[in-house]
Amino acid sequence: MALFDKCDEFSRWIESLKERREFFYLREFDPAASPVVSMGGKKLIMLGSNNYLGLATHPRVVEATALAVREYGTGACSSRVLTGTTGLHARLEKRLAEFKGTEDAVVFSTGFMTMMGTITALTGEGDVVLSDEFNHASIVEGCRLTGAEVRVYRHNDMSDLEEKLASCEPEQDKLIVTDGVFSMKGTLANLPGVKKLADEYDARVMVDDAHGTGAIGPSGRGTLEHFGMEGEVDLICGTFSKSLGTIGGFVGARSDVVTFLKLRSRPFIFSASPPPSSMATVLACLDVLEDEPELLARLRENTAFVKEGLSELGFRLEETVTPIIPVLIGEDSKTFQMAGGLEDEGVIVNPVVAPAVPPDSSLIRVSVMASLNTQELETALEKFGVVGRRLGII
Ligand SMILES: Cc1ncc(COP(=O)(O)O)c(C=O)c1O
């Protein structure tokens, strides 16, 4: 009985948050990743999706996915290691390796499993994992589960990272892990700095480029392309759940490392294969990214338009080069009021409060999609103005 007492208490707390309008989770949208979504029958402009390029609803991507469902059925119904690998899985792995400039690649069923399963397979007792304090929860979980020693360095702080590397024992193998794009604020990792230290201290580097893949770099190949560093890190990881239209994750690395992950990573071995149709989705997304560079251009135009509009209205923004725009509010209560006010006016955004960001630095996380048209963006900006003025934020 007592085991569930905390759930009862928790449910009452959630109800109180809902009454105070401080709960913006588990809302239902139909569909979820379109420029205009419906919630309880009401139409709203979506500025809270990670479907940056709009590929989850792109006709070519939808058609390729539907064709694959007809040919392969709805699921592979087995682990990748047993009978769950199809030709589509193998084709996508080859394609991702080309896309990321690595020898080989492996596809996992989710991005979360990718990060967690890579860290836990490759590190163990006697090793050291050095992890940025703002890394995604999937990396944190990998760090919790590894038998290795974990040293968390201050966010993007190269002198702290160096200090932590320098104090490792010479016989310890070291893995530095960082997000490429930090998901809450859209800021970039200092990858040149990380790589320099890794070379100096003979450490391997793993980059989680969930938000960079498809969104940044001259041709959308991600954070390494942005820095002109493709092929320069040991493990380049990502997810399909942002720019690549579906769910799943991948690691690009040396062939022997990929083979090791396929036969040693427990989330890869002991969970079912992602549906073949999801592989077709990602293959189509990569084709569209290559054939329609105007989509990336449109994403950048839309992002610049929203940033400029918000700045002109008087909002404080943190500088980023990604489609994630952090609108700094400060107090949690004002942040919730802003999100609630925007929702009432027909705009969906994500409020971000501590512990996801430091206390008193709450923000509204706006994420832009290439599929939003100018009229939708203008309407959203107008609503930001209305609610921001009403709350005395601008
Ligand atoms: C940086 C980062 N890594 C990993 C993940 C996990 O990926 P997925 O949601 O595709 O499992 C996410 C998703 O939120 C993320 O933002």
The ligand as an SDF file (V2000), in Angstrom:
LIG
                    3D

 16 16  0  0  0  0  0  0  0  0999 V2000
   19.9230   16.3190  -26.7910 C   0  0  0  0  0  0  0  0  0  0  0  0
   18.9870   15.1540  -26.8120 C   0  0  0  0  0  0  0  0  0  0  0  0
   19.4940   13.9090  -26.7920 N   0  0  0  0  0  0  0  0  0  0  0  0
   18.7020   12.8350  -26.8020 C   0  0  0  0  0  0  0  0  0  0  0  0
   17.3270   12.9390  -26.8230 C   0  0  0  0  0  0  0  0  0  0  0  0
   16.4840   11.7090  -26.7920 C   0  0  0  0  0  0  0  0  0  0  0  0
   15.9770   11.4480  -28.0570 O   0  0  0  0  0  0  0  0  0  0  0  0
   14.5620   10.7780  -28.3260 P   0  0  0  0  0  0  0  0  0  0  0  0
   13.5130   11.7020  -27.7870 O   0  0  0  0  0  0  0  0  0  0  0  0
   14.5340   10.6960  -29.7940 O   0  0  0  0  0  0  0  0  0  0  0  0
   14.5520    9.4720  -27.6450 O   0  0  0  0  0  0  0  0  0  0  0  0
   16.7560   14.1990  -26.8740 C   0  0  0  0  0  0  0  0  0  0  0  0
   15.2840   14.3410  -26.9210 C   0  0  0  0  0  0  0  0  0  0  0  0
   14.6670   15.1420  -26.3140 O   0  0  0  0  0  0  0  0  0  0  0  0
   17.5970   15.3510  -26.8480 C   0  0  0  0  0  0  0  0  0  0  0  0
   17.0860   16.5790  -26.8480 O   0  0  0  0  0  0  0  0  0  0  0  0
  1  2  1  0
  2  3  1  0
  2 15  2  0
  3  4  2  0
  4  5  1  0
  5  6  1  0
  5 12  2  0
  6  7  1  0
  7  8  1  0
  8  9  2  0
  8 10  1  0
  8 11  1  0
 12 13  1  0
 12 15  1  0
 13 14  2  0
 15 16  1  0
M  END
$$$$
